[in-house]
Amino acid sequence: MTEEKQRKEVREGYAKIALNKSSCCGSSTSYEDSKKMGYSEEDLKTAPEGADMGLGCGNPVALTSLEEGEIVVDLGSGGGFDCFLAAKKVGQRGKVIGVDMTPEMIDKARENARKGKYTNVEFRLGEIENLPVADNTADVVISNCVINLAPDKKKVFKEAFRVLKPGGRLMVSDLVLLKELPEAMKKGMNSTSCVAGAIMKDKYIETINAVGFKNVRITQEKSYHSEDFANDPDAEVLTFNPKTNATETKKVSELDEKAKQRMKEILEATLSINVSATKPRADM
């Protein structure tokens, strides 16, 4: 699949999510699931209704130590949930810029901003491989379970490096692999699947180092889905139907044994990580 076709599939898939016609990995993330990702009850209660769309795999905002007056750029901002949390931390002297390539997501995020009366948040339409943000703009770049969907991850990190000020911080939550998935299994995934574009953990870290970031470290890692998920007959997953050439949402109880085994392999191979890094200062 070409990179442009992959982006087109992701854009179309997330347009459906924005219009509440689908979700990225099956059923929407529940209140309790969001708390397990690191969000507090206050986070979930204060953000505008509809902003938390269950699309993340961690909480990058909680780990960035944001300060009042800072400028934050969110890569793949979706409904704006992390942007709104960041906006409260940086205050009116600060600013948050959310970037997303799906027009429907931008519309949803802007509507959420209006509902929540956020005046220090701005949403821009654009690809994270070509950020519509000037050089040396941000104090912090965040992203939550989005870079794994990008065809060219190195270009994404180069762009993050470019828009950060010297001394700026990168903090991302993302999905990586502990072991390579069989090629046949990858081909059966839709581009909007949470693990379709995930790469090996070591390669992910190497890519961040390769573009010039320093102090790259994994601050937290955990299994993306617990064993409870695989054993919950009512849990929902996305499956690919070769007859219709489309993805379908099914309950675990509806899967045949082969599909259940495939799902288990994917869950065992997938890891959610939080990664931090720093853009060197000019005098370093």
N, C-alpha and C positions, 0 to 999 in steps of 0.2 A: 504494500500500500504506500502511495506517495505521501509526503508530509502534508501537502495541501489537502489531499483527500481525508487524511486523518484529522486535520483541523476542522474540516467541514463536518465530519461525523460528530466530533466533540461539540462543535457549535450547535448543530441541530439537536443533539441529545440534551444539551443543557438549556436550550430554548424550551423544550418540552418540560424540563424540570421547573423552569421559571414559571411556566404556565400551569404548574401543578398537575401535569399529565404523567409524570414519571419520577423516578429518583435514581441516583447514580449506582447504588449497590443493592437495591431492593426496597425494603420498607424504610420509611423515614426514620431518622434517628430520634429516639424518645428523649424525654426530659432527663431520665436517669442515665441514658447513654451519654448525653452531653456532659453530665456531671462527671462521669468516668473519664472523659477526655480531658478534664481539668478545668471545666467551667464551673463557677460558683453559682449558688442560687441567685445571688444578686445580679450576676452577669445575665442569667437567663430571664430574670424578671424585668430588668431595666431596658433591655434592647427592644426595639419595636417589634410588634407581633409580625411573624412571617419572615424575620431576618435570619433566624436560625433555621436553615433548610436541611440540616442533617448531612452536609456535604464534606465535613471535615474529618480529620483523624487525630486531632490534638488541639491544643490551645496555645498558639504562638504568642498571643498577646500577654498571657500570664507570665511568660518567661523572658520578656524583652526588657524589663525594668524601664519602661517608658517614663520620661520625665516631662513636666509641664513645659510647653513651648516647642517641643520637638515636632519634626515633620516625618510622617510615616507613609510609606507606599505599600499597599497590599496587592500582591500579584494574584489575580484570579479572585476578585472580591465577591463574586456571587451576589447574594441578597444583602450583603453589607454588614453581616453580623460582627466579624472581627474588626471592621472599620469603626463601628459604633462603640465597641469596647475600647478601642485605641483612642477614639476621640475624647472619651471621658478622662483618660489618663493624661493626654497632652493639653487639655483645656483649650480655652478660647485663644490663647496666644500660640497654640500649635495648630497643626493641620494634618488631615489624613486624606490621601489620594488612593482611591480604589480603582484598579484597572481590570477590565474583563472584556473578552472578545465577543460576548453574546449580547446583542442589543436588548433582548428580552430581560436578561439579568440586570443590565444597566438601568432599564426602566423600572424594574422592581426595586432595586437598591435606592434609586432616586426617590421613589414613592415612599419607601421606608424612612428615608432621611426627612422627608416632608412631614410624615406622621410623627416622627420623634423630635422634630424641630431642631435638627442638627445643622448648625451653620458653619462648622469647621470641618465638614466632610465634603469631598468632591469625587464624583465618579466619572471615569473617562473610558470610552470605548477604544480598545486596542489589544494587540496580541502581546503576551508577556515576553515573546522573543524579540519584540520591537516596541519597547515601552514608550508611550507618548508622554515622556517626562524628561526634563532637561538634565544634563550632566550635573553631578554634585548637588543634587536637590535634597535628598533624604538623610535624616539622621538614622533611620531604621527602615529596613525592608522586611516585611513579613509575608508569609504564604502558608496556606493550610490545605494540604492534600490536592494540589493543583499541578505542581511541576511534574509529577509522575505522568500526567496526561500530555505533556509537551513532547513533540517529536525530537526537538533539538534542545536537550537540557543544558548543554554547555553554553549555548547562546543565551538561554534564560539567565544563567548565573553571570554571564558577561554583562548582560543588561542591568542586573541587580548591582553589580560592581560599579558600572558606569554611573548610575543615578545616585549612588551613595556618596556622601561627603567623605573626605579622608577621615578615618577614625570611626566611620559609621558602622552600624551593626546589622548583620543578617540573622534572622531567626525564622526557621521554617519547620512546619510539621508536615511529614510526608510518608508515603508508603514505599518500602523497598523490599527486595527479595533476599531471602536467606539461601535459596538455591534456585537454579534456573528451572523454569517451567518448560515442559515439553513443547516443541514448536507447534505440534498439532493442537495442543490446548490453547496456545496463544491465538492461533488462527480462528479458533471458535469463539473468541471474545469480541464484543463490540468495543469500539474505541473509547466509549464513555465508561466502560467498566473501570472500577477503582484500581484494579491491578493490571489492566491491559498494557500500560506503558511503563510499569515499574521496572527498575533495573536493580542489579545486585547492590547490596549495601556498600561494599568496598568501592565499587565503581562510582556510586553517588558521591561519596566523600572525596574521592580522587578528582572528580569533576569540579567540585567547589574549590579545591586546592589549586587546580590547574589554571583557573582564571585569575588568580592572584590573591585570593582571600587568605588571611592568617588566623591562627588560633581556632581552626576548624575542629569542632568536637561535638559528639553526640551527647546531649544532656539527659536524654531519656529515651528508652525504647521499650516496647511492649507488643504482645501479639495483637494484631488488629481486631480479630474476633476471638472471643473466648470459646472454650469447648462447649459451653452452654448454647452458643449460637448454632453450632453444627447439630446439636441434639434436640433443638427446639423445633418441633414439627410445624409450628405456626410462623417461624422465621421465614422471611422472604428473600429470594435471591434472583439476580438477573440470569437468564439462560438464553442461549442462542439457538434459534430454530432454523436449521439449514433449509427446510422446505419453504419457509416464507422469507428467508434471508433477513430476519429481524430478531431483535431481542424480546423476551417475554418475562414477565414477573411471575415466579412460581413459589409456592410454599415448599419448604424442605420435605414435607410429607408427600408431595406430589412428584418428587424426583425418583427416577429408577435407581437401582443400586450403583450402576456405572456412573451416573451423574453425581450421586452422593459421594462416591469415592473421589471423583474429580474435584468436587467442592472441598473435601477434606484436604486434599493435596495442596490446593491453592491457599487455604487458611494456614496450613502448617508452614508454607513457604513465605508467607507475607508478614512483614513487621512494620509497625508504626514507630517512627523516630522523630525526635525533636533535635534539630541541629542548629548550633550557633557558630558565627564566624565574624571576623572583623576586617574591614578594608583598612590597609595600613595608612598611617599618616604620611604626609609628604616628606617629613624629616626622618622617617624610619628607613 
